[in-house]
Amino acid sequence: MGAAELPQRAELAQKAELPRIEAGQSVIVRVPATSANLGPGFDSLGLALSLYDTLTVETLPGDELLFELSGEGAESLPRDASHLTVRSIDHALSRLGYQRSGLRIVAENVIPHGRGLGSSAAAIVAAISAAHALVPAEAQNGEQWIFQQASELEGHPDNVAPALFGGLAISWQEGDNYRSARVQVRPEVHPVVAVPAVELSTETARAMLPSSVSHQNAAANSGRAALLIHALSTAPELLLAATEDYLHQGYRAQAMQGSAELMGVWRKQGLAAVISGAGPTVLALAYGAEQAQLAQSLAAAQNSSENDEFASKLAWRVQQLEIDTNGAKMELHRR
């Protein structure tokens, strides 16, 4: 037996000694989509949006794992222990000192996958929230514990914080701990998303970023990020200037040319448009109903093959959303 096998075997032995969660429970978790970055707020800002995935987890006697999946990703995602949801449940239970019994999982996915709308963060938050609810009350550690575990699995907190807490979230890391603060957004701000039919992985988008940026660009970006908080919370008329980015969108443009083009058209018309997360969804933070309607009309024009204003012809799903202020919601039932 090689040395590399020792930790794995020890881990399996330790897991076998953990108590199982009680059968006869069910929990339903509803988690919003999120848009991270919002232009200059790279890896630190996130906004919860009114698109929702719903996860139902029922505990069963025995060891059987039943997985039902509908909606986004239903044709390609696994329905076994390799699914992100199951892996996240196992991770959380192990940290809480338990292991799963049999499970029946029903995932109803509405958040598009690989589009920069926080689908993986939503899955992780839903799974860890469910696992946390299914252990005895004396073993639970609270919402902040869920936030820490979900951020650790996701790798950063910018999507996790708004998915869990709702609203606009500013997130950062202090040592091994993740922190987050909520900001109230002005009611005149209306998110509009244009979701293309193509996907882009976060890993691909991150690989296009340079290892360093100039001091000038870093200073310019920090100023716009600070202005963005002021614009969203107090002065939405400043949103166009506040969403100017100097760190990431330009470097990623060649991987999503249609998205960069639509973002540019929206911005030329005075709309505060950004790439949502790692893309390729485009998000407009419209100031008032008139701007929201303009964003939808311009995106619809790009769908038209007869319109010569756009070089890239993509099929967009365009939708005006609301800012979700509640975050993840959960219902627990015991027989």
C-alpha positions in Angstrom: 0.0 0.0 0.0 1.5 3.4 -1.1 1.6 6.4 1.2 -0.9 8.2 -1.0 -3.5 5.6 -0.1 -3.2 6.0 3.7 -5.2 9.3 4.0 -8.0 8.0 1.8 -8.3 4.7 3.7 -8.2 6.6 7.1 -10.8 9.0 5.8 -13.1 6.1 4.8 -12.6 4.4 8.1 -13.4 7.7 9.9 -16.5 8.2 7.8 -17.8 4.7 8.5 -17.9 5.6 12.2 -20.0 8.7 11.7 -23.7 8.5 12.7 -26.3 8.6 9.9 -28.8 11.4 9.6 -32.3 10.4 10.6 -34.7 8.9 8.0 -38.1 10.4 7.5 -37.1 14.0 7.0 -37.5 16.3 4.0 -36.2 19.8 3.3 -37.0 22.1 0.5 -34.5 24.9 -0.4 -35.1 27.7 -2.9 -32.0 29.7 -3.9 -31.8 32.7 -6.2 -29.5 33.3 -9.2 -26.7 35.8 -8.7 -24.6 38.1 -10.8 -21.1 38.7 -9.6 -18.5 41.5 -10.3 -21.1 44.0 -11.7 -18.3 45.5 -13.7 -15.5 46.8 -11.4 -16.4 44.8 -8.3 -14.3 41.8 -9.4 -14.6 38.8 -7.0 -16.1 41.1 -4.4 -19.6 42.2 -5.4 -22.7 40.1 -6.1 -26.4 40.7 -6.6 -29.2 38.3 -6.0 -31.7 38.0 -8.9 -35.3 36.6 -9.1 -34.5 33.3 -10.9 -34.7 30.3 -8.6 -33.5 26.8 -8.3 -35.4 24.5 -6.0 -33.8 21.5 -4.2 -35.8 18.9 -2.3 -34.0 16.4 -0.2 -35.8 13.5 1.5 -34.0 11.1 3.9 -34.7 7.4 3.4 -33.8 4.2 5.3 -30.9 2.3 3.8 -28.2 3.6 1.4 -30.1 4.1 -1.8 -29.6 7.4 -3.7 -32.4 8.5 -5.9 -31.9 11.6 -8.0 -34.5 13.4 -10.1 -33.4 16.4 -12.2 -35.4 18.7 -14.4 -34.8 22.0 -16.2 -31.4 23.4 -16.9 -28.7 20.8 -17.2 -31.2 17.9 -17.2 -29.7 16.4 -20.4 -26.1 16.5 -19.4 -25.6 16.5 -15.6 -25.1 13.2 -13.7 -27.7 11.8 -11.3 -25.4 10.0 -8.9 -22.9 10.7 -6.1 -20.6 12.6 -8.5 -23.2 15.5 -8.9 -22.2 18.7 -7.2 -25.3 18.7 -5.0 -24.4 15.2 -3.5 -20.8 16.1 -3.1 -21.7 19.3 -1.3 -24.2 17.4 1.0 -21.5 14.8 1.8 -19.0 17.6 2.5 -21.3 19.4 4.9 -22.5 16.3 6.7 -18.9 15.2 7.3 -18.0 18.6 8.7 -21.0 18.4 11.0 -20.0 14.9 12.2 -22.6 12.9 10.2 -23.0 10.9 7.0 -26.0 10.5 4.8 -28.5 7.8 4.9 -30.5 7.0 1.8 -31.6 10.1 -0.1 -34.2 11.1 -2.6 -33.1 14.3 -4.3 -35.3 16.4 -6.6 -33.5 19.3 -8.3 -35.6 21.7 -10.3 -33.2 23.9 -12.1 -34.2 27.3 -13.6 -30.8 29.1 -13.4 -28.9 28.7 -16.7 -25.7 26.8 -16.4 -22.3 28.1 -17.6 -23.8 31.6 -18.2 -22.4 33.7 -15.3 -25.6 33.6 -13.2 -24.2 31.6 -10.2 -25.7 28.2 -10.9 -22.9 26.4 -9.1 -23.1 28.7 -6.1 -26.9 28.1 -6.0 -26.4 24.3 -6.0 -23.8 24.5 -3.3 -25.8 26.8 -1.1 -28.9 24.7 -1.5 -27.1 21.5 -0.7 -25.2 22.7 2.4 -28.3 24.4 3.7 -30.2 21.2 3.3 -27.5 19.1 5.0 -27.3 21.6 7.8 -31.1 21.4 8.4 -31.1 17.6 8.4 -28.8 17.1 11.3 -30.0 17.4 14.9 -30.4 20.9 16.3 -27.5 20.5 18.7 -25.1 19.8 15.8 -26.1 22.8 13.7 -23.8 25.8 13.5 -26.0 28.5 11.9 -26.2 30.6 8.7 -22.6 31.9 9.0 -21.3 28.4 9.1 -23.2 27.6 5.9 -21.7 30.7 4.3 -18.2 29.6 5.3 -18.6 26.1 4.0 -20.3 27.2 0.7 -17.6 29.8 0.0 -14.9 27.3 0.7 -16.4 24.8 -1.8 -17.1 27.5 -4.4 -13.6 29.0 -4.0 -14.8 32.6 -3.5 -17.8 34.2 -1.7 -19.0 36.7 -4.4 -21.9 34.5 -5.6 -22.4 32.6 -2.4 -23.2 35.7 -0.2 -26.1 37.0 -2.3 -27.4 33.5 -3.0 -27.6 32.9 0.8 -28.4 36.3 2.1 -30.0 38.1 -0.8 -29.6 41.6 -2.1 -26.3 43.3 -2.9 -23.4 41.7 -1.1 -19.9 43.0 -0.6 -17.6 40.0 0.2 -14.0 39.6 1.3 -11.7 37.2 3.0 -9.8 37.6 6.3 -7.3 34.8 6.7 -9.3 31.5 6.4 -12.6 33.3 7.1 -15.0 34.7 4.6 -17.0 37.9 5.4 -19.9 39.7 3.8 -22.0 42.8 4.2 -25.3 43.7 2.6 -26.2 47.0 0.9 -29.7 48.2 0.2 -30.2 48.9 -3.5 -32.4 51.7 -4.7 -35.8 50.5 -6.0 -35.4 52.4 -9.3 -32.7 49.9 -10.3 -34.1 47.2 -12.6 -31.8 44.3 -13.6 -32.3 43.1 -17.2 -30.4 40.0 -18.4 -29.6 38.8 -21.9 -28.7 35.2 -21.8 -27.1 33.7 -24.9 -27.6 30.1 -26.1 -23.8 29.4 -25.6 -22.0 28.5 -22.4 -18.6 29.7 -21.1 -16.9 28.0 -18.2 -15.5 30.1 -15.3 -12.2 28.3 -15.7 -11.9 29.3 -19.4 -12.8 32.9 -18.6 -10.3 33.1 -15.7 -7.5 31.7 -17.8 -7.7 34.8 -20.1 -6.9 37.2 -17.3 -3.3 38.6 -17.0 -1.2 37.8 -14.0 -0.8 41.5 -13.2 -2.3 44.9 -14.1 -0.9 48.4 -14.0 -1.2 50.6 -10.9 -3.1 53.1 -13.0 -5.8 50.5 -13.9 -6.0 49.2 -10.4 -6.5 52.7 -9.0 -9.1 53.5 -11.6 -11.0 50.3 -10.9 -11.0 50.8 -7.1 -12.5 54.3 -7.7 -15.3 52.9 -9.9 -16.1 50.1 -7.5 -16.5 52.6 -4.7 -18.7 54.7 -6.9 -20.8 51.7 -7.8 -21.8 51.1 -4.2 -22.9 54.8 -4.0 -24.7 54.6 -7.3 -26.6 51.4 -6.4 -27.6 52.5 -2.9 -28.0 56.3 -3.3 -27.5 57.8 -6.8 -28.5 55.4 -9.6 -28.0 58.2 -12.2 -24.3 57.5 -11.8 -24.6 53.8 -12.7 -23.1 54.2 -16.2 -19.9 55.7 -15.0 -19.8 53.4 -11.9 -19.9 50.2 -13.9 -16.8 51.0 -16.0 -14.3 48.1 -15.5 -10.5 48.0 -15.9 -9.7 44.5 -14.6 -11.4 41.7 -16.5 -14.0 42.4 -19.1 -11.7 43.6 -21.9 -9.4 40.6 -21.5 -12.3 38.2 -21.8 -14.1 39.9 -24.7 -12.6 37.6 -27.4 -14.1 34.6 -25.7 -17.6 36.1 -25.9 -17.6 38.6 -28.8 -21.4 38.7 -29.1 -21.7 39.5 -25.4 -19.1 42.2 -25.6 -20.9 43.7 -28.6 -24.2 43.8 -26.9 -22.7 45.3 -23.8 -21.1 48.0 -25.9 -24.4 48.8 -27.7 -26.2 49.0 -24.4 -23.5 51.3 -22.9 -23.5 53.6 -26.0 -27.2 54.1 -25.3 -26.6 55.1 -21.7 -27.3 51.8 -20.1 -25.1 50.5 -17.2 -24.3 47.2 -18.9 -21.7 44.6 -17.7 -20.8 41.0 -18.2 -22.5 39.0 -15.6 -19.9 37.0 -13.6 -17.6 35.2 -15.9 -20.1 35.6 -18.7 -21.4 35.3 -21.3 -24.7 36.7 -20.0 -25.0 40.5 -20.2 -26.6 42.4 -17.4 -28.0 45.9 -17.5 -28.6 47.8 -14.3 -31.4 49.9 -15.7 -32.3 53.2 -14.0 -36.0 53.3 -14.2 -38.7 51.5 -16.3 -37.8 53.4 -19.5 -34.2 52.2 -19.5 -35.3 48.7 -18.7 -37.6 48.7 -21.8 -34.8 50.1 -23.9 -32.4 47.3 -22.8 -35.0 44.7 -23.8 -35.6 46.4 -27.2 -31.9 46.6 -28.1 -31.3 43.0 -27.2 -34.3 41.9 -29.3 -32.8 43.8 -32.2 -29.6 41.8 -32.0 -31.7 38.6 -32.4 -33.0 39.9 -35.7 -31.0 38.6 -38.7 -32.2 41.6 -40.7 -30.5 44.1 -38.4 -27.1 45.1 -39.7 -26.1 47.0 -36.6 -24.7 43.8 -35.0 -21.9 41.8 -36.5 -22.6 38.8 -34.1 -25.9 37.1 -34.4 -26.8 35.3 -31.2 -30.1 34.0 -29.8 -30.7 35.9 -26.6 -33.2 35.2 -23.9 -34.0 38.6 -22.6 -35.7 39.1 -19.2 -36.3 41.9 -16.8 -35.8 40.5 -13.2 -36.1 41.8 -9.7 -33.5 42.1 -7.1 -34.1 39.2 -4.6 -33.8 40.5 -1.1 -34.4 37.3 0.8 -31.7 34.9 -0.4 -32.0 31.1 0.3 -35.4 30.0 1.8 -35.9 26.7 3.4 -38.7 24.5 4.7 -38.0 21.4 6.9 -40.6 18.6 7.5 -40.3 15.7 9.8 -42.7 12.7 9.9 
